[in-house]
Amino acid sequence: MQHYMIQQEQQTFVLQEDIQQFIVEISTLRSLAEEAGVTGPLLEELDAFKHEVEHLNSSAWERKEVRFLNRNELVCLSLAVLRAYRSRSC
């Protein structure tokens, strides 16, 4: 029983580390967007997305589809930042 509890704690710790790393990725993207001069709704969307991820619990993050959907959302936001930057620099 104690072995199971230790294993669960380790798994929870790994999931929490993964969530924290993902939050860092979102923060980095937002910083890059801001530095590139991107403003308005896109920055607000990045803030809202970060807030949403920060409030996910480990059991939700453990589900592959939740991680996949959030990773997909980060990719979409990254592309939106690139498009916004490109449109500003043209």
TIFILO-99160 format. One line per field, with one value per residue (C-alpha): residue number from 1; residue in three letters; chain; x, y, z. Coordinates in pm, whole numbers. Layout:
BEGIN
n <- c(NUM ...)
res <- c(ALA ...)
chain <- c(A ...)
u <- c(X ...)
v <- c(Y ...)
w <- c(Z ...)
//
This chain:
BEGIN
n <- c(1 2 3 4 5 6 7 8 9 10 11 12 13 14 15 16 17 18 19 20 21 22 23 24 25 26 27 28 29 30 31 32 33 34 35 36 37 38 39 40 41 42 43 44 45 46 47 48 49 50 51 52 53 54 55 56 57 58 59 60 61 62 63 64 65 66 67 68 69 70 71 72 73 74 75 76 77 78 79 80 81 82 83 84 85 86 87 88 89 90)
res <- c(MET GLN HIS TYR MET ILE GLN GLN GLU GLN GLN THR PHE VAL LEU GLN GLU ASP ILE GLN GLN PHE ILE VAL GLU ILE SER THR LEU ARG SER LEU ALA GLU GLU ALA GLY VAL THR GLY PRO LEU LEU GLU GLU LEU ASP ALA PHE LYS HIS GLU VAL GLU HIS LEU ASN SER SER ALA TRP GLU ARG LYS GLU VAL ARG PHE LEU ASN ARG ASN GLU LEU VAL CYS LEU SER LEU ALA VAL LEU ARG ALA TYR ARG SER ARG SER CYS)
chain <- c(A A A A A A A A A A A A A A A A A A A A A A A A A A A A A A A A A A A A A A A A A A A A A A A A A A A A A A A A A A A A A A A A A A A A A A A A A A A A A A A A A A A A A A A A A A)
u <- c(0 277 458 141 113 475 423 111 298 583 340 160 494 594 258 288 638 503 225 477 701 401 312 670 629 310 481 777 548 367 695 809 477 499 861 763 503 198 -85 -453 -669 -386 -204 -534 -589 -243 -312 -646 -490 -215 -473 -675 -370 -262 -595 -585 -531 -296 -575 -704 -352 -295 -550 -373 -650 -626 -251 -293 -563 -356 -42 -247 -380 -25 78 -219 -135 230 126 -106 183 402 129 70 442 473 179 332 671 547)
v <- c(0 244 162 252 585 672 584 805 1095 1059 1051 1359 1537 1454 1578 1899 1955 1898 2152 2404 2359 2410 2731 2850 2785 2994 3274 3267 3291 3584 3762 3707 3835 4146 4205 4168 4440 4217 4379 4351 4042 3799 3894 3867 3523 3411 3540 3360 3038 3056 3118 2818 2588 2717 2602 2250 1983 1690 1442 1651 1697 1322 1258 1247 1429 1726 1750 1710 1977 2220 2153 2204 2534 2650 2568 2766 3062 3043 3060 3350 3538 3474 3594 3907 3982 3930 4160 4431 4407 4422)
w <- c(0 89 -236 -427 -240 -317 -682 -696 -536 -785 -1076 -946 -906 -1266 -1396 -1198 -1336 -1687 -1629 -1492 -1796 -2023 -1835 -1888 -2262 -2268 -2074 -2312 -2613 -2456 -2384 -2741 -2872 -2659 -2760 -3125 -3082 -3088 -2893 -2816 -2828 -2898 -2576 -2390 -2541 -2429 -2078 -2066 -2193 -1932 -1660 -1779 -1773 -1432 -1292 -1438 -1181 -1227 -1293 -1584 -1723 -1691 -1965 -2301 -2485 -2246 -2297 -2673 -2696 -2490 -2695 -3010 -2873 -2798 -3155 -3290 -3067 -3175 -3539 -3463 -3299 -3603 -3839 -3628 -3619 -3993 -4066 -3844 -4008 -4369)
//
